[in-house]
Amino acid sequence: NDGNLPPYDSVRVEEYVNSFDPGYAAPKNAAFTIYADGAPAPTGFEDYFEVEPGDSDYILRFGVQGYRVSEAERKPANLTFVIDVSGSMDMENRLELVKRSLRLLVNRLDGRDTVAIVVYGTNARPVLRPTSADRKNIILRAIDRLSAEGSTNAEAGLQLGYRYASQAYREGAINRLILCSDGVANTGNTDPETILREVEDYVSQGITMTSIGVGMGNFNDVMMEKLADRGDGSYYYVDTLDEARRVFVDDLTSILQVIAKDARVQVDFNNEVVESYRLIGYENRAIADDDFRNDNVDAGELGAGHSAVALYAVRLRPGTEGRLATVNLRWQDPDSGEVQEINGNFNTWEMANRFEDSSSRYQLAVTVAQFAEILRESSYTGNTNLNELAHRAGWLADRLGEDEQVAEFADLVRRAAELYY
């Protein structure tokens, strides 16, 4: 929107793909459903296979969809906001955006919930002790009074925030620390690994973290993602009030209530049918095959109603048919601690005969992945042409007319093509 292509090293393909609704129906009588579809690779994917495209080149999409929890059914939440109020936050799209975002969130809470607020600049200090969310006026006044001050002592802010979260801890409730910041520390202990280890110590007590990034550069973005990963939570980048509304209003229950801890997916390809394959994206999230059933290895968390999608570029052995892959999903129930596992097979005859015959949501995922690969200057972009992608994205926006995000995506691809060429 500012007239520049994003820095290539800020692009994570899997996050682009998972920003969009995959079109999966939520399970009704199970915790998760596994989905799979695929089609011949579209024009521009030649270098995904490092050879000229052939009849045996496909893009497969594997996904999981969790069950939904209604607002009335979600657990009570004890939320501790830890807010960066350092001088660099003194901008309309930083601290002021955080304040407007938190107002949206607080207005969605009720008497089951509590809110505490800690801020940090040069030092950390409490702004609001744990307060019932039915006392909204008190909480909103505390948010309105926030102003920028000093440098960035993130360690002090997290330490004090976790102390308040521990005091408010309730068994059987959602105990969550929500960090809002534009970056990493420059005062106090600034070593990222030390800060990350301190976060891990509180995870074992049942306190998870959501990190919200605003107005950040690339390095800071990576740090915020790591904090959420170590904190057994999720990371969001909020740049507009519309995005804040999506995160804090539309998706609030799924953000707050975790339905699966240490969730991991393993795709076991049948080498009698599949000649070669490549996972697209997920470079910093892959788990070794041997660690799939090692429950001591940290994996991802999934919230109520959340979905997760992965794309593979696959070359089939000529003339073969049958089972392409077995998809395994393993997770820990956050309430009982019980580890559960489900799986399903995907076969050659379940794929579309042509890319154009596949579902619109599948085509969207592939188009988004191609777009992200170009933006990150991937060596796998092949003959992908942004003008062709813009045309396809526009067609998909028409097909999925009720989805405003797809329309926005089509406009961004068009703008990127104008900047790129």
Disulfide bonds with the S-S distance in Angstrom:
none
